[in-house]
Amino acid sequence: YFSSLMQLLSNILLWDGIVPGDTVCDLGLSKLLNRYLLLNLLNTPPGPDNTEKCNKVVSCFPERWFQDLKSGSTLPQLTNFSQHLLQ
């Protein structure tokens, strides 16, 4: 299940720069990450498996989304995911 969701997220985020960024961000982060992937991550026990899954999610994000952010801040759509990482 997780690998299918990751493939879908990766494919959605590949459209960044081709379709409007707000659309890609909304579909990939607000809808897929926050509704389905995060639920899967929260139900995975803490440990190497959860860490590996989180790394896979992070590796999909386009770097340019974070270039203009201040240190210690994140995109609003990533707030819940960031809190999970901190735990």
N, C-alpha and C positions, 0 to 999 in steps of 0.2 A: 504494500500500500504506500509506504513512505517513498520508495524509489519511483513509483508512478507519479506521485505528487511532485517529486523533485524534477523529474523529466518535464512535467508540465510547466513548473515554475521556470526552469531553464529556458524552455521554448518561448514562453511569454516574454521573458526579459530580453531575449534576443531581438525582439521587435523594438526595443528602445532606440530611438533615433530615426526609426522608420515611420512609426505612428506617434501621435502626440504623447509626450512623456507622462502627462497626467493620466492618460488612459492606461498606459503600461503599468504605472505605479499603482493605480487603483485596482486594476485586475490582478496583478501579481502579488502586491503586498496586502492591500485591504481585504481583498476577497480570498485569495488562495492561501497566503501565508497566515494571516490572522484567523481565518476560519477553520482551516483544515490542517496545515502543517504544524502550527503551534499546538493544536490539540494533541496531535501525535507526539510532539516533543514533550509536552507536559505529562503524558502517560508513559513515557520511557523513563525507567529508573535512572537516577544520576549515575554517571560512570562513563567509561570510554565510548560506549555505543551512542549515548546522548551527545557527547562532545563531538564525535565524528559526524553525526547528523547535523549539528549546529554549524560545523565547519563547511559542510556541503551547501547549506543554505546561504551562508555568508559569501561563499565563493561565486555564487550566481549574481550577486548585486553588481551593477555597473559602477565602476570607481568614480565616474564623474558625478554621480548622485551625492557624493560626500566631499567633493573638493571645496565647496564654499561654506561648509558647516564649521562652526566654532568647535574648538577642542572640548570634548566631553558631551557634545550634543549629538542628536540623531534626527532622522526624519520622523515626523509625527506618526507615520504608519508603522514604524519600527519600535515604538515605545514598549509594547508588550513583549516583543521578541528580546529587546534589550534587557528588560527586567528579568526574563527567563535566563539570559546569559549571566547576569549578575548573581543569580541564585546559585 
